[in-house]
């Protein structure tokens, strides 16, 4: 977890007499149950008792409007068409007008009575299992910088993603699968940098399944099956490569690049048995498929992503991301496009929450649902809203957070976070805390200093923790 641990692993690689091929074969025989301690992806102890074992991150790319979805503002409706009475922030575009009321009505749901827009009736039925953080804010109003800040903690530099940090700190529970999977990730606004390991060890890198341009039912882990070389021959090849690598390391000392490649060969060998089965959903019941909306062309694509997230999480993948990309950037056509976007994700998100809960997984799975920022309560053109990083809503569920709960507030019009403000650094700190890690101690030495996901920032928000 810390630098000293990494050095110990490297030193062990230079002296071990056990070939990488034998480690891979042992992993196959164990079926991912108990990892060899020499494997960098082996499960690691938490720093203190954890409430969450794994994370599912549902990313809504483009910036959903908080005042049209989960943060109702009666004064916005009352003062529709009037100038915003506060100080306007610095935003992306200058073509912003007067206050624009939400076209949608809000209704109370559940025992908690939390209000949710008509855009999300299925999510509304799940409010008693959700924690709405209304006071999120970030530092960047541009998509590229905001995506990087949400995913990596930095909006200006290439840094390891939060999935990579979680994998680095905790390893993974299934040694036949990567610790970090991202389903249909975005190709824009930072692209691979949003799920990169950067300077962390290569084995923490996110493994993509397809990309945003591919239908999720067609997205597969590439080159996962080898019809030309049987496993027995591959084992011999791994032993030879492992011996060559060991010899090289004995001469050169620690080499993160070489070690990362050797680990990736080993993992690819093991994945041949585990991954194809998990990507094939034919064994799911019709009721489960319907729960995620796979019976409806409108919800099928994102529903398939959410179902894969549950399947991978259930089999021990530490961090899984799904992405609804890139559709929520309504500078115009707010009514039409937000209606269409919400219809694609509402049932799948609710299905994921319900499925996790019915399987007993929600209690130790932290679900994070968020865009990179929100939208302005003032109009852009006749029917649009501009970017707004100053106050927006992120939804948390399971994994030790309070349920049926609203945390933080924006101002009366939904422009600025004003109460219990939670910066993206704070979100990362709180997420790591729920996973049993102190964000100030999960560090990696690089370029002359220790780095962490939260850099020099971040406060754990105890107010959202059950």
Secondary structure, DSSP 8 states (H G I E B T S, - for coil): --HHHHHHHHHHHHH--S-HHHHHHHHHHHTTSS--TTSTTS----SS--S-SEEEEEEETT---GGGTT---HHHHHTTTS--SS-----S-S-EEEE---SS-EEEETTTTEEEEGGGHHHHTTGGGEEEEEEEE-S--SHHHHHHHHHHS-SSS----HHHHHHHHH--S-TTS-SEEEES--SSTTGGGGG--TTS-GGGS-EEES-TTS-TTT---TT---SSS-HHHHHHHHHHHHHHHHHHHHHH---HHHHHHHHHHHHHHHHHHHHHHHH--TTS-HHHHHHTTTTSTTTHHHHHHHHHHHHHHHTT-SEEEEEETT----SS-HHHHHHHHHHHHHHHHHHHHHHHHHTT-GGGEEEEEE-S-EEEEEEESSS-EEEE-SSEEEEEESTTB-SSEEE-EE-TTSSSEEES-EEHHHHHHHHHHHTT--TTT--EEETTEEE-TTTT-----GGGB-
